[in-house]
Amino acid sequence: MLIPYSTDAPIYHWPFATLGTIIVNLLIFFGAAAMPEEQQKAFYELFVLHYGSWNPIQWLTSNYLHADFVHVAGNMIVLWGIGIIVEGKIGWWRFLLLYNLIGMFQSGVEQTLMVLADDGGSLGASGIIFGLIAVAMVWAPRNELSCVLVFYRITTIDLPVATFAAISIGIQVLLSAMTMLALGTFWAMTSQVLHLMGAATGFVVGVAMVKWKWVDCENWDLFSVYQNRHLMSREQLAAEELSSDEAKSKLSSLADQMRVKLREFLAAGEADAALALHRRGRKQFGASWQISEDDAIQLMSILRKGKQWENAVEVMVEYLRTPRPREPAVRLALAQILIEQLDRPKQALKVLSRLDSGTLTPAQQSSLSKLQERATRASEEDPFEVAADDW
């Protein structure tokens, strides 16, 4: 017999609901045990899951009733060891919802399958416990579960959650098969079958919550472990996430939203906000961040009007690093700022040297000649200026 009592899985929520559920089950058991015999019989008759009927109230109440003390004690001991893992990841109210939904679904299916039976029934939280074991196996298969092992003598042992689940569920499969063979049938609603129904329900729910990202297993869930994602660095995980189709779609949508906002700032003449948003786009999206020709020109314009010369130069240089239709006009404007506002004539000459005078309009050719003359004269007065080559 394996009795789980502790785990090394990350616990983000103290198991209030797990402890509360244990207390409620024990109070109901001892409360029912203290009733007079006739009252106790009527109580169980009302709330146990009966075959041959269809009563959704019993889908809930039967999970909180137990046949004897060994039954309730065994369930509650295992509930503690597994509940701390499950509730530790999703918190108290989600745990309570999960606990009761597993029980109600399993009981509902069970009673529906046996609706034509003449008698029989079931009670207890065992189906839910096996459901939670399956959930823990999906969410934390490699985490250790500290257990008390009762086998001839009492000792303690640490097992991966997946191993504990495989042993627990495997025993039920074996016992179920042996029972079927003994009865000479392929099907019987035995306690082992009910346990396996609960485990199947929990497995499906656990997988769904991982796939729908309703629980954060920090890449230690069953699927991530199978893909060795739990061994990947943060950088590798980030790169993988950004390369996914879903991430690309989200980033594309976000980039489009940011461009719309940028145009709103430009239309309102809010130079600082527009530039900050543009810088954020460059940082977040890298080379894939591009703004339209008109937006780029308008951004330069409002920065120049606001006399934000350094910021205007930053946007102009970025603009010139890729072929653009208005490159000549931007180069001339950049050179003018460098000469007149920033006292960088050598850099202005570098900027102007990349212009092909044969492609310029007469007015632009005239401006080019004047700027080159001014920059040459000013650079002779300051021979120590260092000019970047990539402008």
N, C-alpha and C positions, 0 to 999 in steps of 0.2 A: 504493500500500500504506500502510495506517495502522497504526502501532505505538503503542499506549497505554503510557504509563509513569508518569503521576502524575494526581492528581485533587484538586479542592478540596472533595470530599464529606467530611463529618465522619468521622474515623477514631477509633473508640473502642477498637479492639483492634488491636495491632500484628500484621501478617500473618505470624505464625509458621507457620501451616498452609499458607498459599500458598507461602511460600518452601520449606518442607519438602516439599511436593508436587512443586515444580519440581526439587528436588534428587533426590528418589526417581525421578522419570521419567528424569532424565539418567543417574543411576547404573544404572538398568535398561537403558537404551539402550546405554550404553558397555560395560556388563557383558556384554550379549548380543553386541555387536559384537566383543568380545574372545574369544568362544568359538570353538572349531574349527568348521568349516563344518557337519559332520554334527551336532554337538551343538547348534549354533545352529538348524539346521533342525528338529530334534526339539523344541527349546524353543518355537519359534514355532508348530509344529504342535500342541503341547499347549495353549497359552494364547491363541492368536488366536481371534476369534469366527468359527466355521465355519458356513456355511450347509448345510442338509440334515441338521442335528443339533439337539439341544436340550440345552445344557450350561450351567446357571446359574453354574458357576465361571468360565466364559469371559465372562460378563456383567460381571464385575469385572476379570479379568486383562487382557482385550483393551484396556481403556482406558489401560493403562500401557505398552503396546507401540507402537512407531512404526516406520515403514518406512525412514526415512533421517534424516540429521541435519537437513535443511531442515524435514522434517515435525515433529520433536520441538522444534526451536528455535522455529519459528513458533508452535506451540501454547503453549510455555512463556513466550514473550515476551508474548503477549496475556493469558495467565493472570495474569501479574504485574499488568498494568494494570487488569484487571477484578477480580481476586481481592482487591486492597486495598480496593475498595469493598464487596464482598459480605462478606468476613471482617471488615472494619472495623465492620460493623453487628451481626454475630451472634457473633463470637468463633471461636476455633480449632476446637473440637470440633463445633459446629454446622456450620461451614463444611465440615469433612471429611465429615460425614454428608450434607450437601447435595450436595457434589461427587460422592461415590460413588453416592448414590441416583439422581441425574440420569443418570450413566453406566450404571448397572445397569438402570434402567427402560428407557432408550432401547435398550440392547443387547438386553434381553429381548424388547422388542416387535419389534426388527429380526430377531432369530433366529427368533422365532415366525412372523413373516410369511414368512420364507424357509426354513421347516423342510422344505418339499418340493423345494427347489432341489437340483440335482445337484452343484454346486460353488460356489465363491466364499466370500467372507468379508470381514471388516473389522478394523481395529485403529486405535488412536490415541485421543487425548483431545479431538478436534475437536468431537464432539457435546456433550461436557461444557462446553467453552469457549463454544460458542454458547448453551448453556443458561444459563451464568452471565452472558453478555451480556444475555440476555433478563431475567434476574433483576435485574441492575443497572438496566436500563431501567425496570422497574416500581418499584424502590426509590428511584432517584435520577435521574429523567429530566432535570432541569434543572441538575444539577451538571456542572461542566466536567471534561472529560477531556483532559489534555495528551497530544498524540500527535506522533510523528515521521512526517512525510508523505514517502514516497519516490515521486516522480513526476517523472522527468527529472532532478530535483535533490533534495537532501535539505533539508527545512525542518521547522519545528515549527509546530503549530497547536493551538488550544484549541477543542474541540467539546463541546456538550451531550451527555451520555451517550445521550439518546434519538436524537440525530442519528447518533452513532457506531453505535448499534445498528441504526438504519434503513439506514445504508449497508452495514454488514456483512451483515445478513440480506437486504437487498434484492438485493445482488450474488448471493447464493446462489439466490434466487428466479429471477433473470434467467438465471443459468448453468444452473439446473435446467430451465427452460423451453426454452432453446436446445438442451440435450442431448436432451430429449424429442423436439423437432422433428427433430433430426438422426437420431435412432433411429427416428422414425416411430411412436412409441408414447406413450400417456398415462401410462405408469408404468414406472419402472425404479429399482432400488435403487442410485442413484448416490451419490457422496460428498456432493453438494449436498443430496440428499434426507435423508441421515443428519444433516447439519448442521441442516437445518430441523426434523427430528424432535427433536433436542436443544434447539433454541430453543423449540419448542412446549412441551416438557416443563418447561424452565426458566420460561417465562412462566406456566404454570399453577401451578407451585410458588410462584413469587414472588407472584402474586396471592393465593393461598391463605394464605400467611404474613402478608400485610398484612391481609387480611380477618379472619383468626383472631387477629390482634394478637400474632403470634409474633416480630415484628420491629418496632422503633420507628423510623420514618422521619421523625419530627418534622414531619409534615404536608408533606413534600417528595416523597411517593410519587406515582405516576402519577395516582391518583384524586384526591388532595388538590390537586395542581397543576391538574388539569382543573376542579376546583370552586373554584379560587383560594383555597383554605384556607391556602396557604403565605404569603399576603399579609395574613392576619388577625392582629390583635393577640392577646396572651395573654388579655385580658379577653373578646374576641369568641369565641375558641375555648372558653373556660371556659363562657360563656353558652350556646353551641351545644351543648356536651357535656351540660350540666345540663338542657337542654330536650329531649334525646332520650328516647324511650320506655325505652330500656335504663337510662339514668341515673336516670330517675324511679322505675323499678322497684327499682333497687339502693338508692336513697335511702329509699324507702318501707320496704324490708326492714330497712335499718339503723336507721331511726327506730323501728320496732316492737321491734327487739332492745334499743335503748336504753331504751325505756319499760319493758320487762320487767326490765332491770337496775335501773332506778330504783325499781321496786316492791320488788325484793330489798333495796335499801339502806334503803328506808322501813320495811320489815318488821323489819329488824335494828336500826332506830333510829340508823342512820349518817347523821346530818344533813349533815355536811360533804360526804360522798361523793355523797349525793342531790342537794344543791344544785349541786355542781360538774357533775354529769351534766346536770342541768336547764339550767344556763347554756350548756353545750356544745351541747345540742340547740337552744337559741334561736339561738346563733351560727351553727351549721351549717345549720339548716333554715329560719331566719327565721320568717315568719308562719305557715308550715305546721306548725311545732312546737307541738303542743298535748298537754297531759296531762289525764287524766280529772279530774272533779270530786273524787272521793274522794282521788286522789293529791295534788292541789293542797292540799286541806284538811289531809291528813296531813303534808305537807311544812311547811306553816305551823305546825302543832301541835308537831312535834318541834323546829323552830327556836325557838319560844317557850319550850318546856320547857328548851332549852339556853341560854336567855337571849341568843340571837343576834338582838337586836332589829332592828338595821339590815337583816340578811338577811331576817328575817321581814317587815319592811315592804316590801322589794323584791318578794317573792313575792306579798304581799297587793295591792300596787298593780297588779302585772301581772294578777292575777286580776280586779280590779275594772274593768279597761279593756275587758272584754267582758261582756255581760249573763250573769250566772250565778245559779243558784237560791238560793245561800246568801249573796248580796250583803249583805243587812242585817246578818247575824251577823258577817261579815268586816269590814264598815265599823265596827261598834261595837268589835270587837276591835282594829282598827287605830287608831281614835281613842284607845282606852285606852292603847295602847303610846305613842302620840305625846304624850299628856298626862303619863303617869306615868313613862315611861322615857327619853324623848328630849327632854322640855321643849320641845315644839312645839305649843302650844295653838291658835294660829291655823290651823295646818295641820289640826289635829283638827276645828276648826269647819268648814273647807272640806269635809272628808270627811263630816261629819255632815249638812251642808246638802243633800246629795244624797239623803238618805233621805226617803221618804214615810211619815210617821208613821201614816197610815191603813192601811198594809199591814203594820204591825208587830204582834207579839203584845203583850199587856199587859206582860209582863216586859221585852220589848225597848223598849217605849215608856218604861218607867220608867228603864231604863239610858240611853236617849237623853237624857232630861231631866237626869239627874244629870251625864252627861258634858258636855252643853252648858253647864250651870251652872259646872262646874269649869273648862272650857276658856275660858269668857268671863271668869271671874275671873282666871285665870292670864294671859290675853292682855293684860289691862289693865295688868299689872305689867311686861310686856315689849312695848312698842308697836313695836319695830323688827324683829320677825320677819317674814320674807318667806315667803309660802305659795304653793305651786304650785296652778294652777287645774285641772289635768287629773286630780286624784285623786278 
